[in-house]
Amino acid sequence: MKTIPIDGVIGLEVTTASVRSALAGAEDVELHIHSPGGSVYEALGIHNLLAAHRRAGHRITARVDGLCASAATYIACVAHEMHVPANGVWMVHSPAAMMIGDARAFSDAASHLEAVEAMMVDAYSQRTGRPPEAIATEVAAETYLYGQQIIDAGYADHLTPTLERLPEGQAQALAFAKGALADAQAQLRTQGEPLHPERIAALIAPSATRQTPPPAPQPEPSAQAERERILGILAALEASDPRTQTALELIADPHISVESAARILARLPAPGAPSDRPRGPSEFEKHMAALGNPPITPDGDGDNEPASVDWAAAFKY
């Protein structure tokens, strides 16, 4: 499936010519739309190109990436199916034009705009399955729709969440493990102890000698796995390891596995390792050495003051 972006102003960033070129040799296509609209006549041309491509037996999918407004909505309506994000924006309104001329010119322009609006209302009505009268009212009022409202109005078919939510069991496991981690850190701070990895691990790990009447239920497998992930990351550290803060940040991300965390921590300087790599002399230092390392002193006219460095020559490199 070929992707065709409909990004920017119709008639400027997106034209009939650019879409025709993109359709050459394509079969099924996916439109990615993020546009405030633009030239309604360019939109008519693009709409008709896509309609012909659809009649040729090719499938057209439209995905609104953010905003689909004005003339861009007319382009989107040609798709077999449309996806919009939960925070997507859809806007329909009457076409408009700027005119200079006499009364007859303005009257002719009004007739043209009314004809174009009727075509757009018809396309919206076919897309949504709603009567043209209801669509015409929305268009005349300049209607904005958001997320689920776009689905409810019949313009789009699928709502895409902006962020994927964790499964309920995994979310509970993460909350359980994060709570244990937060409790361990708070306990160490209260006791005035440093946040050493082995102390945090000892407080998080279940203790065989700890007695709590009645016995606490065993954590769910998902919670146990999250706890083991935290302990595995902490096990990669040593006491007073400067990488502890990085490890805690890795723990906070449930998508970081023990193996991935170990690879990340391995790239950081270990305790006692030099923090800076030895470096050779810079290009400026090499050049000054070639000049005999002249002293850097203020210019002066006194007999006892050293001669000034020829800085024009010194910086010719």
Buried (B, 14 or more C-beta within 10 A) or exposed (E): EEEBBBBBBBBEEBBBEBBEEBBEEEEEBBBBBBBBBBBBBBBBBBBEBBBEBBEEEBBBBBBBBEBBBBBBBBBBBBBEEBBBBBEBBBBBBBBEEEEEEEEEEEEEBEEBBEEBBEBBBEBBBEBBEBEBEBBBEBBEEEBBBEBEBBBEBBBBBEBBEEEEEBEEEBEBBBEBBBEBBEEBBEEBEEEEEEBBBEBBBEBBBEEEEEEEEEEEEEBEEBBBEBBEBBBBBBBBBBEEBBBBEBBBEBBEEBEBEBEEBBEBBEEEEEEEEEEEEEEEEEEEEEBBEEEEEBEEEEEEEEEEEEEEBEEEEBEEE
